[in-house]
Structure formats: C-alpha cells, structure tokens
C-alpha cells in the first residue's frame, strides 16, 4: 500500500518525512491554502514522487509549478473538467495525474466516471464547503459501492489512531492512503515521530503492507 503525505513546505521537515520511506509527497500549489509552497526552491526528495496539488487552476499555471518544483505528478482538487485532464495528458505525458473526488454518499461516486481513462489515480476525500481538506473522515463503507476501473487513494481526516482501521479496510482498487492535517503540529509542519509510529503499525500488517 502506497503512502502519500501532503501539505509539505518546510525544507527540513520535507527531508525528514521523505526519509521515512513514504511513496509520494504533496506540495500545495494553490495560493489560498495555508500550506501554499509558493515559489521557494524545495529540497530534493530522492525516491519519493513529488505531487503538486492544484485547485481550479489553468494548464499554464500548473505547467509553471511543475517546472519550478520538478513535479512528477499533478493532483487536481477542485471542480476541474475532463478537458483539462485531456490537455495535461496530451501535453505532459510524463506526469501522473490524480483527480480528487469529494464524497459524502454513494451517489457522488458517479462523478468519478467522468475521469476514467484520463487520470492514473482517483483520490476520495471528505465533502466539505471549502476547497481542499477538512480534517474530517467520510464513511469508508461508501467505497464498497465503487466499481470503476481507476485505482484510488483513501483520504480525508486519516489520523494516527486509524492504522488498524486502514489495515482492515479491503478494496481491490485501493492503492494507498493520503495523510495531512491530522499529523501536523501546525499547517505545513508534520510530526515525524507520529508519522513514523503510524507507518510502522501499517508495515506490521500482513494484509495491507506499506511499500
């Protein structure tokens, strides 16, 4: 199971979290977020995929941040139309594309069908009024109704106490988890010790070993 830690922006913290052996690291490139990385040069993350998170931004703006922060992947976390993914897929075939879908009921899973064949991963997050995350969880049982072809990451308020729940949740298309605010001491600063303990608990599971 892959692990993505999102909302990173402080150089030393980036290095510490990357050293924990995670698979993906998210950098929020939306200026209205308290975790906005801006245009400051970010340290290397060897062996960790660099994911830029965007909210209803243009292909040109996405391209600018992709070059600036040497992104390997782009996560679209707003109300982006499939046409934008088509454009990104055609112009930047090297990028892994992730589309976030906010859900609170099984009916909202239907929105995912618009992006099949256009993104490599979906990210299921908790529906909330503001753009971005809420730090709250949705009912994971909703995902048992998901039968689409695109694999997904589980997101939305996952915290240190959820290791056992994650290892007991089984879905053939669940590829990993996305962690953010529940592991922070302040916006954009992760508690590496709390993360390390959580990842260790996941790794000890035989049903859902972390990569």
C-alpha positions in Angstrom: 0.0 0.0 0.0 1.3 3.4 -1.0 1.5 6.3 1.4 1.3 10.0 0.3 2.0 12.8 2.8 0.5 16.0 1.6 0.8 19.7 2.6 4.6 19.8 2.9 6.5 23.1 2.6 9.4 23.4 5.1 12.8 22.2 3.9 14.0 20.3 7.0 10.6 18.7 7.5 10.5 17.7 3.8 13.8 15.9 4.2 12.8 14.2 7.5 9.4 13.0 6.1 11.0 11.8 2.9 13.5 9.7 4.9 10.6 7.7 6.5 10.2 5.7 3.3 6.9 7.2 2.0 6.0 6.9 -1.7 4.5 10.3 -2.5 4.8 13.8 -1.1 2.3 16.5 -1.9 3.1 20.2 -2.3 0.1 22.6 -2.4 0.4 25.0 -5.3 -2.8 26.8 -4.7 -2.1 30.4 -3.3 -5.2 30.4 -1.0 -4.0 27.5 1.1 -2.3 27.9 4.4 0.1 25.2 3.2 1.0 27.0 -0.1 4.6 26.3 -1.1 5.0 29.5 -3.2 7.9 29.8 -5.5 10.6 29.0 -2.9 13.0 26.2 -4.0 12.2 22.9 -2.4 14.8 20.3 -1.4 15.2 17.0 -3.3 13.1 14.0 -2.3 15.0 11.2 -3.9 12.9 8.1 -4.3 9.7 9.9 -3.4 7.2 11.1 -6.0 6.6 14.8 -6.0 2.9 15.7 -6.3 1.7 19.2 -7.0 -1.9 19.9 -5.7 -4.0 22.4 -7.6 -7.5 23.8 -7.2 -9.3 25.0 -10.4 -6.1 26.5 -11.9 -5.1 26.8 -15.6 -2.9 24.4 -17.5 -0.4 27.2 -17.9 -0.2 27.7 -14.1 0.1 24.0 -13.5 2.9 23.8 -16.0 4.8 26.7 -14.3 4.7 25.0 -10.9 5.5 21.6 -12.4 8.8 23.0 -13.9 9.6 25.1 -10.8 9.2 22.3 -8.2 10.2 19.4 -10.5 6.8 17.6 -10.1 6.3 14.0 -11.0 2.5 14.2 -10.6 -0.4 16.6 -10.5 -3.4 16.3 -8.2 -6.5 18.3 -9.2 -8.5 19.0 -6.1 -11.2 21.3 -7.4 -14.1 21.2 -9.9 -11.8 20.6 -13.0 -13.5 19.5 -16.2 -12.2 16.4 -18.0 -11.0 18.7 -20.8 -8.2 19.9 -18.5 -7.0 16.4 -17.8 -7.1 15.7 -21.5 -4.9 18.7 -22.2 -2.4 17.8 -19.4 -2.3 14.2 -20.6 -1.6 15.2 -24.1 1.0 17.9 -23.4 2.7 16.3 -20.4 2.5 12.6 -20.8 5.3 12.0 -18.3 3.0 13.3 -15.4 1.0 11.0 -13.3 -2.5 12.6 -12.9 -4.6 12.3 -9.8 -8.2 13.6 -9.6 -9.7 14.2 -6.2 -13.4 13.4 -5.7 -15.2 14.7 -2.7 -17.9 12.3 -1.4 -20.5 12.0 1.4 -22.8 9.4 -0.2 -22.6 6.6 -2.7 -24.4 8.7 -5.4 -21.4 11.0 -5.5 -19.2 8.2 -6.6 -20.7 8.6 -10.1 -18.6 11.7 -10.6 -15.6 9.5 -10.9 -16.8 8.1 -14.1 -16.1 11.4 -15.9 -12.4 10.9 -15.3 -11.8 7.2 -16.1 -9.1 6.9 -18.8 -7.9 10.4 -18.1 -6.2 10.1 -14.7 -4.0 7.4 -13.3 -5.4 7.6 -9.8 -8.5 9.0 -8.0 -8.4 10.4 -4.5 -11.6 10.0 -2.5 -11.8 12.8 0.1 -14.5 14.1 2.5 -17.0 16.5 1.0 -16.8 19.9 2.7 -17.7 23.5 1.9 -14.2 24.8 1.4 -11.7 23.8 -1.2 -9.1 21.3 0.0 -9.4 19.1 3.0 -11.5 19.4 6.2 -9.6 17.1 8.5 -12.8 15.0 8.8 -13.5 11.5 7.7 -16.3 10.2 5.5 -17.9 6.8 5.8 -15.4 4.5 4.2 -18.2 1.9 3.6 -19.4 4.1 0.8 -16.4 3.0 -1.2 -17.6 -0.6 -1.3 -20.0 0.7 -4.0 -17.1 1.9 -6.2 -16.7 -0.5 -9.1 -14.8 1.8 -11.6 -11.6 0.8 -13.3 -9.4 3.5 -11.9 -7.4 2.8 -8.6 -7.7 5.2 -5.8 -6.1 6.7 -2.7 -8.1 7.0 0.5 -8.0 10.5 2.0 -9.9 12.7 4.4 -9.0 13.0 8.1 -6.9 9.9 8.5 -5.1 10.2 11.8 -2.6 8.3 14.0 -5.3 6.2 15.6 -6.5 4.8 12.2 -3.8 2.3 11.4 -5.9 -0.7 12.4 -9.0 0.6 10.6 -7.0 1.0 7.4 -5.5 -2.4 7.5 -8.9 -4.0 8.0 -10.4 -2.0 5.1 -10.1 -4.0 1.9 -11.0 -2.9 -1.6 -9.4 -4.3 -4.8 -8.7 -0.9 -6.2 -7.4 0.9 -3.1 -3.8 1.7 -3.9 -2.9 3.7 -0.8 -3.6 6.5 1.6 -3.2 10.2 1.8 -2.2 11.9 5.1 -2.2 15.5 6.0 -3.6 17.7 8.8 -4.0 15.0 11.5 -0.2 14.6 11.6 0.6 18.3 11.9 1.8 20.4 14.7 0.9 23.5 12.6 -0.2 23.9 9.0 2.5 22.6 6.7 4.7 21.1 9.5 4.4 17.3 10.1 5.2 15.5 13.3 7.7 13.0 12.0 7.7 10.8 15.1 3.9 10.5 15.0 4.2 9.6 11.3 6.9 7.1 11.9 4.9 5.2 14.6 1.8 5.2 12.3 3.8 3.8 9.3 5.4 1.2 11.5 2.0 -0.1 12.6 0.9 -0.3 9.0 4.0 -2.1 7.9 3.4 -4.8 10.6 0.1 -5.6 9.0 0.2 -8.7 6.8 -3.0 -7.8 5.0 -2.0 -4.3 3.8 1.8 -4.0 3.9 3.1 -0.5 3.2 5.6 -0.2 0.4 
